[in-house]
Amino acid sequence: MIASSDPDELHRFMDEPLARFFSQTEMYTLHAAGDLFTFAELDPNFKTADAQSIARRVNRALEIFRALRK
């Protein structure tokens, strides 16, 4: 689901490659405004003390960052 307070701007920003990228994701929440975004992955198995889990989440955030850069 995508929501925006400015639907026209969202339609200009959300091109086909970006829509395709997000259609392949699951269980993410993303809030973006201007040059800032926050990302959360809803994963009940996430272990905050596990370095591999944290690294995987950071890598997903970087993938999203690269997808959002225009």
Backbone hydrogen bonds, N-H to C=O, Kabsch-Sander energy under -0.5 kcal/mol:
donor,donor_aa,acceptor,acceptor_aa,energy
10,L,6,D,-2.2
11,H,7,P,-2.4
12,R,8,D,-1.6
13,F,9,E,-2.3
14,M,10,L,-3.3
15,D,13,F,-1.8
19,A,15,D,-2.6
20,R,16,E,-2.7
21,F,17,P,-2.3
22,F,18,L,-2.4
23,S,19,A,-1.8
24,Q,20,R,-0.8
24,Q,21,F,-1.1
25,T,22,F,-1.3
29,T,40,A,-2.7
31,H,38,T,-2.1
33,A,36,L,-2.5
36,L,33,A,-2.0
38,T,31,H,-2.6
40,A,29,T,-2.3
42,L,27,M,-3.3
42,L,40,A,-0.5
43,D,41,E,-1.4
46,F,43,D,-1.8
48,T,46,F,-0.6
50,D,47,K,-1.6
51,A,49,A,-0.7
54,I,50,D,-2.1
55,A,51,A,-2.6
56,R,52,Q,-2.4
57,R,53,S,-2.0
58,V,54,I,-2.5
59,N,55,A,-2.5
60,R,56,R,-2.0
61,A,57,R,-2.2
62,L,58,V,-2.3
63,E,59,N,-2.1
64,I,60,R,-2.3
65,F,61,A,-2.5
66,R,62,L,-2.6
67,A,63,E,-2.1
68,L,64,I,-2.3
69,R,65,F,-1.5
